[in-house]
Structures are given as C-alpha cells and as structure tokens.
Amino acid sequence: NASVTQAEQSLAQAQLKHDMATLKAPFAGVVAAVNIVPGSTAGSGSSAAVSLIDRSTLHVDLKLSENDVAKVALDQPVTLTIDALKGWAADGKVTYIAPSAESSNGVVTYAVRVSFPDGDARVKVGMTANLTITVNEHDNVLVVPSSALLPKGAGHVVQVRQADGTLKEVEVETGLTDGVNTEIVSGLKAGDSVVTTPTTTTTSSNRRGP
C-alpha cells in the first residue's frame, strides 16, 4: 500500500510539472514576442515568456487638461486618423476618464482612453494617432475660419469685403468652434466675402501738405 501511495504521489507531481510546462493564453490574440528559446530555463523573476496583443478592440491613451476634460464624457464619439497610414480613419468612443488628476512638473492632466475596433493589419500597436473628440455638434450652421476673427472688446469682428473692394469690420456673435472653424450665430449671411487673415487696419488715408 505504501508503494502504491508513493507511486500515486509521484504521478501527481509529474502531472503537475507537465501542466505547469504548458502555457495557455488567457485571451485570444496575436503573439507579439517570444522571449525564451526551447531548452532555456525560465525563472520566476524573468520576463514574460510570450507577449500577446488583443486586437479585437484597440485603444489610444491620452492626457487632457482640466479645461478640456471638463467637456469630455463617456461614450462621446471620436474620429481617429494616423499620419503614417494615408487614407486610414476609424470611429471610436471615449471609454475611460480618470477620476483624479496626474501632476508632472506642475502641469495637471487627466488620463482618457479612446477605444476603437479595427481589423486593418496596417495599424500597429504603438503608432501615433490624431483624435478629434466631438463634445457638441450643430448642423447646418454658418462658419468662418477661426483666423478670420479679430477681438473687439468682449466680442469679435470680421473684415467683410464690400462690392467696391473696401473692407468693413462687422461685429459677429460666435458659437461652437473646433479650433479651425468657428460658428457664426449672427452678423453675417451666407455668401459674404470674409478676409480669412485680416489686418488690424481696415482703412487708410493720404494727408496732403499745404
């Protein structure tokens, strides 16, 4: 009986060692790196034997200032592009917003994650992406390039070219902006000719001496 029990224990230990020698991925993915070679010894303090990537849902992590993160909410739509991949674009959404700030060299930021599904093999993990988070949206509005706006008091003016070629400053009420274009709520109408890179002087005069 003792010999049988010892044999059973030896078999159990051998089976355990065999099971421990088999690596099982915790999720379906793509092998990104194999850090060991057959026959080598893998200790508990060594690096991971195999690195896996789950491409079913890719994500981009970014940091936003407190002013920007205040405008962001979960599930907001995001448009992604990658400069290295011409013509590539994808639609994602905000899936995580850090509840507390990070501070580095006195600069306070909040971590935000944008997730997007993508099956394009050209997209490599580690690439740099450009993201546009849609925080608000108005349809069928009049817009001008943001560079056309000149500050005046608490508002803005734009330079409108008249029929005779002269320029006239027109006060406008602005709405939403994406940093490139700005919505004009009032002050202009469709078809007005606006100077996109205005100067601060709109009129000039010649003084003739006596």
Short mmCIF file of the C-alpha atoms (twelve columns), coordinates in Angstrom:
data_MODEL
# 
_entry.id   MODEL 
# 
loop_
_atom_site.group_PDB 
_atom_site.id 
_atom_site.type_symbol 
_atom_site.label_atom_id 
_atom_site.label_alt_id 
_atom_site.label_comp_id 
_atom_site.label_asym_id 
_atom_site.label_seq_id 
_atom_site.Cartn_x 
_atom_site.Cartn_y 
_atom_site.Cartn_z 
_atom_site.pdbx_PDB_model_num 
ATOM 1   C CA . ASN A 1   0.000   0.000   0.000   1 
ATOM 2   C CA . ALA A 2   2.843   2.385   0.813   1 
ATOM 3   C CA . SER A 3   4.458   1.790   -2.555  1 
ATOM 4   C CA . VAL A 4   1.134   2.386   -4.319  1 
ATOM 5   C CA . THR A 5   0.590   5.660   -2.453  1 
ATOM 6   C CA . GLN A 6   4.130   6.815   -3.237  1 
ATOM 7   C CA . ALA A 7   3.649   5.975   -6.895  1 
ATOM 8   C CA . GLU A 8   0.384   7.935   -6.986  1 
ATOM 9   C CA . GLN A 9   2.097   10.978  -5.440  1 
ATOM 10  C CA . SER A 10  4.947   10.724  -7.927  1 
ATOM 11  C CA . LEU A 11  2.429   10.548  -10.763 1 
ATOM 12  C CA . ALA A 12  0.545   13.575  -9.415  1 
ATOM 13  C CA . GLN A 13  3.768   15.585  -9.140  1 
ATOM 14  C CA . ALA A 14  4.784   14.588  -12.658 1 
ATOM 15  C CA . GLN A 15  1.355   15.590  -13.970 1 
ATOM 16  C CA . LEU A 16  1.599   18.944  -12.145 1 
ATOM 17  C CA . LYS A 17  5.023   19.653  -13.648 1 
ATOM 18  C CA . HIS A 18  3.674   18.730  -17.070 1 
ATOM 19  C CA . ASP A 19  0.705   21.079  -16.647 1 
ATOM 20  C CA . MET A 20  2.978   23.889  -15.475 1 
ATOM 21  C CA . ALA A 21  5.145   23.406  -18.552 1 
ATOM 22  C CA . THR A 22  2.178   24.167  -20.816 1 
ATOM 23  C CA . LEU A 23  1.491   27.870  -21.425 1 
ATOM 24  C CA . LYS A 24  -2.136  28.841  -22.003 1 
ATOM 25  C CA . ALA A 25  -3.111  32.266  -23.271 1 
ATOM 26  C CA . PRO A 26  -5.687  33.999  -21.065 1 
ATOM 27  C CA . PHE A 27  -7.307  35.531  -24.156 1 
ATOM 28  C CA . ALA A 28  -7.344  35.126  -27.915 1 
ATOM 29  C CA . GLY A 29  -4.755  37.364  -29.514 1 
ATOM 30  C CA . VAL A 30  -1.629  37.740  -31.609 1 
ATOM 31  C CA . VAL A 31  1.824   36.688  -30.418 1 
ATOM 32  C CA . ALA A 32  3.909   39.861  -30.419 1 
ATOM 33  C CA . ALA A 33  7.148   38.457  -28.975 1 
ATOM 34  C CA . VAL A 34  8.669   35.197  -27.728 1 
ATOM 35  C CA . ASN A 35  11.301  35.942  -25.094 1 
ATOM 36  C CA . ILE A 36  12.667  32.427  -24.481 1 
ATOM 37  C CA . VAL A 37  14.104  29.660  -26.650 1 
ATOM 38  C CA . PRO A 38  13.491  25.912  -26.336 1 
ATOM 39  C CA . GLY A 39  15.743  24.367  -23.711 1 
ATOM 40  C CA . SER A 40  16.362  27.566  -21.769 1 
ATOM 41  C CA . THR A 41  15.479  27.987  -18.113 1 
ATOM 42  C CA . ALA A 42  12.629  30.302  -17.218 1 
ATOM 43  C CA . GLY A 43  12.808  31.552  -13.650 1 
ATOM 44  C CA . SER A 44  10.073  33.241  -11.669 1 
ATOM 45  C CA . GLY A 45  11.901  36.574  -11.817 1 
ATOM 46  C CA . SER A 46  12.487  36.570  -15.579 1 
ATOM 47  C CA . SER A 47  10.464  38.461  -18.155 1 
ATOM 48  C CA . ALA A 48  7.291   37.084  -19.665 1 
ATOM 49  C CA . ALA A 49  7.912   34.099  -21.922 1 
ATOM 50  C CA . VAL A 50  5.411   35.270  -24.550 1 
ATOM 51  C CA . SER A 51  3.781   38.658  -25.171 1 
ATOM 52  C CA . LEU A 52  0.241   38.721  -26.580 1 
ATOM 53  C CA . ILE A 53  -1.771  41.535  -28.138 1 
ATOM 54  C CA . ASP A 54  -5.558  41.627  -28.146 1 
ATOM 55  C CA . ARG A 55  -6.524  43.406  -31.381 1 
ATOM 56  C CA . SER A 56  -10.269 42.926  -31.036 1 
ATOM 57  C CA . THR A 57  -10.524 46.433  -29.561 1 
ATOM 58  C CA . LEU A 58  -7.584  48.791  -29.852 1 
ATOM 59  C CA . HIS A 59  -7.275  51.917  -27.757 1 
ATOM 60  C CA . VAL A 60  -5.390  55.189  -27.530 1 
ATOM 61  C CA . ASP A 61  -4.471  56.718  -24.184 1 
ATOM 62  C CA . LEU A 62  -4.146  60.486  -23.975 1 
ATOM 63  C CA . LYS A 63  -3.930  63.209  -21.359 1 
ATOM 64  C CA . LEU A 64  -6.211  66.240  -21.289 1 
ATOM 65  C CA . SER A 65  -6.016  69.490  -19.369 1 
ATOM 66  C CA . GLU A 66  -8.679  70.195  -16.762 1 
ATOM 67  C CA . ASN A 67  -10.391 72.649  -19.128 1 
ATOM 68  C CA . ASP A 68  -10.625 70.036  -21.882 1 
ATOM 69  C CA . VAL A 69  -11.525 67.058  -19.701 1 
ATOM 70  C CA . ALA A 70  -14.459 69.042  -18.294 1 
ATOM 71  C CA . LYS A 71  -16.030 68.879  -21.777 1 
ATOM 72  C CA . VAL A 72  -15.476 65.139  -22.236 1 
ATOM 73  C CA . ALA A 73  -17.936 62.399  -21.264 1 
ATOM 74  C CA . LEU A 74  -18.070 58.615  -21.604 1 
ATOM 75  C CA . ASP A 75  -19.275 57.255  -24.959 1 
ATOM 76  C CA . GLN A 76  -18.622 60.521  -26.811 1 
ATOM 77  C CA . PRO A 77  -17.773 59.815  -30.470 1 
ATOM 78  C CA . VAL A 78  -14.170 60.160  -31.584 1 
ATOM 79  C CA . THR A 79  -12.642 60.274  -35.065 1 
ATOM 80  C CA . LEU A 80  -9.147  58.803  -35.390 1 
ATOM 81  C CA . THR A 81  -6.521  59.183  -38.108 1 
ATOM 82  C CA . ILE A 82  -2.899  58.074  -38.345 1 
ATOM 83  C CA . ASP A 83  -0.404  60.196  -40.276 1 
ATOM 84  C CA . ALA A 84  1.634   57.121  -41.197 1 
ATOM 85  C CA . LEU A 85  -1.406  55.497  -42.866 1 
ATOM 86  C CA . LYS A 86  -2.746  57.745  -45.590 1 
ATOM 87  C CA . GLY A 87  -6.471  57.422  -46.081 1 
ATOM 88  C CA . TRP A 88  -6.992  55.475  -42.851 1 
ATOM 89  C CA . ALA A 89  -9.668  56.634  -40.433 1 
ATOM 90  C CA . ALA A 90  -11.745 55.000  -37.735 1 
ATOM 91  C CA . ASP A 91  -14.623 55.860  -35.417 1 
ATOM 92  C CA . GLY A 92  -14.159 55.252  -31.707 1 
ATOM 93  C CA . LYS A 93  -15.573 56.408  -28.404 1 
ATOM 94  C CA . VAL A 94  -14.405 57.591  -25.007 1 
ATOM 95  C CA . THR A 95  -14.333 54.547  -22.705 1 
ATOM 96  C CA . TYR A 96  -12.461 55.839  -19.641 1 
ATOM 97  C CA . ILE A 97  -11.907 59.152  -17.872 1 
ATOM 98  C CA . ALA A 98  -9.614  59.224  -14.856 1 
ATOM 99  C CA . PRO A 99  -11.383 60.298  -11.653 1 
ATOM 100 C CA . SER A 100 -8.293  62.103  -10.365 1 
ATOM 101 C CA . ALA A 101 -5.505  64.185  -11.859 1 
ATOM 102 C CA . GLU A 102 -1.870  63.465  -12.557 1 
ATOM 103 C CA . SER A 103 0.724   66.157  -11.971 1 
ATOM 104 C CA . SER A 104 4.079   66.363  -13.740 1 
ATOM 105 C CA . ASN A 105 6.363   69.377  -13.397 1 
ATOM 106 C CA . GLY A 106 3.435   71.411  -12.122 1 
ATOM 107 C CA . VAL A 107 1.218   70.514  -15.109 1 
ATOM 108 C CA . VAL A 108 -2.093  68.893  -14.168 1 
ATOM 109 C CA . THR A 109 -3.640  66.427  -16.630 1 
ATOM 110 C CA . TYR A 110 -6.304  63.717  -16.667 1 
ATOM 111 C CA . ALA A 111 -5.901  60.329  -18.360 1 
ATOM 112 C CA . VAL A 112 -8.520  59.494  -21.001 1 
ATOM 113 C CA . ARG A 113 -8.871  56.334  -23.080 1 
ATOM 114 C CA . VAL A 114 -10.428 56.119  -26.531 1 
ATOM 115 C CA . SER A 115 -11.286 52.633  -27.803 1 
ATOM 116 C CA . PHE A 116 -11.965 51.642  -31.382 1 
ATOM 117 C CA . PRO A 117 -12.487 48.337  -33.220 1 
ATOM 118 C CA . ASP A 118 -10.261 47.861  -36.234 1 
ATOM 119 C CA . GLY A 119 -9.352  44.928  -38.435 1 
ATOM 120 C CA . ASP A 120 -6.780  46.719  -40.609 1 
ATOM 121 C CA . ALA A 121 -3.464  44.908  -40.219 1 
ATOM 122 C CA . ARG A 122 -1.641  48.129  -41.180 1 
ATOM 123 C CA . VAL A 123 -2.485  49.564  -37.765 1 
ATOM 124 C CA . LYS A 124 0.429   48.667  -35.499 1 
ATOM 125 C CA . VAL A 125 0.426   48.891  -31.731 1 
ATOM 126 C CA . GLY A 126 2.471   51.919  -30.727 1 
ATOM 127 C CA . MET A 127 1.590   54.120  -33.713 1 
ATOM 128 C CA . THR A 128 0.735   57.773  -33.060 1 
ATOM 129 C CA . ALA A 129 -2.884  58.718  -33.752 1 
ATOM 130 C CA . ASN A 130 -4.706  62.021  -34.162 1 
ATOM 131 C CA . LEU A 131 -8.003  62.227  -32.283 1 
ATOM 132 C CA . THR A 132 -10.980 64.533  -32.626 1 
ATOM 133 C CA . ILE A 133 -13.453 64.193  -29.757 1 
ATOM 134 C CA . THR A 134 -16.914 65.518  -30.586 1 
ATOM 135 C CA . VAL A 135 -18.155 67.267  -27.430 1 
ATOM 136 C CA . ASN A 136 -21.003 69.174  -29.119 1 
ATOM 137 C CA . GLU A 137 -22.434 69.405  -32.602 1 
ATOM 138 C CA . HIS A 138 -24.596 71.845  -34.569 1 
ATOM 139 C CA . ASP A 139 -25.877 71.080  -38.069 1 
ATOM 140 C CA . ASN A 140 -26.444 73.469  -40.989 1 
ATOM 141 C CA . VAL A 141 -24.650 76.445  -39.492 1 
ATOM 142 C CA . LEU A 142 -22.636 79.311  -40.967 1 
ATOM 143 C CA . VAL A 143 -18.914 79.041  -40.210 1 
ATOM 144 C CA . VAL A 144 -15.788 81.065  -40.916 1 
ATOM 145 C CA . PRO A 145 -12.126 80.181  -40.432 1 
ATOM 146 C CA . SER A 146 -11.164 80.961  -36.855 1 
ATOM 147 C CA . SER A 147 -8.276  83.022  -38.233 1 
ATOM 148 C CA . ALA A 148 -10.833 85.490  -39.638 1 
ATOM 149 C CA . LEU A 149 -11.925 86.564  -36.146 1 
ATOM 150 C CA . LEU A 150 -10.485 89.727  -34.622 1 
ATOM 151 C CA . PRO A 151 -11.028 90.506  -30.927 1 
ATOM 152 C CA . LYS A 152 -13.017 93.621  -30.120 1 
ATOM 153 C CA . GLY A 153 -13.918 94.285  -26.517 1 
ATOM 154 C CA . ALA A 154 -15.610 91.170  -25.189 1 
ATOM 155 C CA . GLY A 155 -16.599 90.036  -28.687 1 
ATOM 156 C CA . HIS A 156 -15.250 89.585  -32.190 1 
ATOM 157 C CA . VAL A 157 -15.354 91.259  -35.573 1 
ATOM 158 C CA . VAL A 158 -14.556 90.064  -39.072 1 
ATOM 159 C CA . GLN A 159 -13.483 92.031  -42.102 1 
ATOM 160 C CA . VAL A 160 -16.029 91.823  -44.902 1 
ATOM 161 C CA . ARG A 161 -15.098 92.900  -48.419 1 
ATOM 162 C CA . GLN A 162 -17.654 95.316  -49.891 1 
ATOM 163 C CA . ALA A 163 -18.752 95.491  -53.525 1 
ATOM 164 C CA . ASP A 164 -16.379 98.405  -54.163 1 
ATOM 165 C CA . GLY A 165 -13.419 96.445  -52.769 1 
ATOM 166 C CA . THR A 166 -13.184 98.234  -49.437 1 
ATOM 167 C CA . LEU A 167 -13.172 96.385  -46.135 1 
ATOM 168 C CA . LYS A 168 -15.705 96.824  -43.373 1 
ATOM 169 C CA . GLU A 169 -15.473 95.495  -39.826 1 
ATOM 170 C CA . VAL A 170 -18.636 93.631  -38.831 1 
ATOM 171 C CA . GLU A 171 -19.393 92.560  -35.276 1 
ATOM 172 C CA . VAL A 172 -20.351 88.897  -35.050 1 
ATOM 173 C CA . GLU A 173 -21.699 86.556  -32.391 1 
ATOM 174 C CA . THR A 174 -19.779 83.285  -32.315 1 
ATOM 175 C CA . GLY A 175 -20.929 79.804  -31.346 1 
ATOM 176 C CA . LEU A 176 -19.122 76.460  -31.373 1 
ATOM 177 C CA . THR A 177 -15.558 76.090  -32.604 1 
ATOM 178 C CA . ASP A 178 -13.256 73.184  -33.323 1 
ATOM 179 C CA . GLY A 179 -10.197 75.415  -33.301 1 
ATOM 180 C CA . VAL A 180 -10.088 75.597  -37.099 1 
ATOM 181 C CA . ASN A 181 -13.567 76.880  -37.942 1 
ATOM 182 C CA . THR A 182 -15.986 78.856  -35.795 1 
ATOM 183 C CA . GLU A 183 -19.773 79.015  -35.942 1 
ATOM 184 C CA . ILE A 184 -21.268 82.470  -36.625 1 
ATOM 185 C CA . VAL A 185 -24.602 82.880  -34.850 1 
ATOM 186 C CA . SER A 186 -25.317 86.403  -36.126 1 
ATOM 187 C CA . GLY A 187 -23.680 89.273  -38.003 1 
ATOM 188 C CA . LEU A 188 -23.008 87.525  -41.324 1 
ATOM 189 C CA . LYS A 189 -25.005 85.842  -44.040 1 
ATOM 190 C CA . ALA A 190 -24.124 83.104  -46.474 1 
ATOM 191 C CA . GLY A 191 -22.166 84.498  -49.411 1 
ATOM 192 C CA . ASP A 192 -20.417 87.312  -47.547 1 
ATOM 193 C CA . SER A 193 -16.772 87.685  -48.587 1 
ATOM 194 C CA . VAL A 194 -14.708 87.416  -45.398 1 
ATOM 195 C CA . VAL A 195 -10.985 88.098  -45.085 1 
ATOM 196 C CA . THR A 196 -9.521  84.920  -43.603 1 
ATOM 197 C CA . THR A 197 -6.242  86.528  -42.474 1 
ATOM 198 C CA . PRO A 198 -7.280  90.092  -41.614 1 
ATOM 199 C CA . THR A 199 -5.127  93.017  -40.602 1 
ATOM 200 C CA . THR A 200 -5.925  95.353  -37.741 1 
ATOM 201 C CA . THR A 201 -6.241  98.342  -40.116 1 
ATOM 202 C CA . THR A 202 -9.198  98.420  -42.482 1 
ATOM 203 C CA . THR A 203 -8.970  101.920 -43.943 1 
ATOM 204 C CA . SER A 204 -6.194  104.232 -44.963 1 
ATOM 205 C CA . SER A 205 -5.969  107.895 -45.902 1 
ATOM 206 C CA . ASN A 206 -3.416  110.166 -47.604 1 
ATOM 207 C CA . ARG A 207 -2.635  113.517 -45.992 1 
ATOM 208 C CA . ARG A 208 -1.602  116.233 -48.394 1 
ATOM 209 C CA . GLY A 209 0.516   119.046 -47.130 1 
ATOM 210 C CA . PRO A 210 -0.138  122.745 -47.800 1 
# 
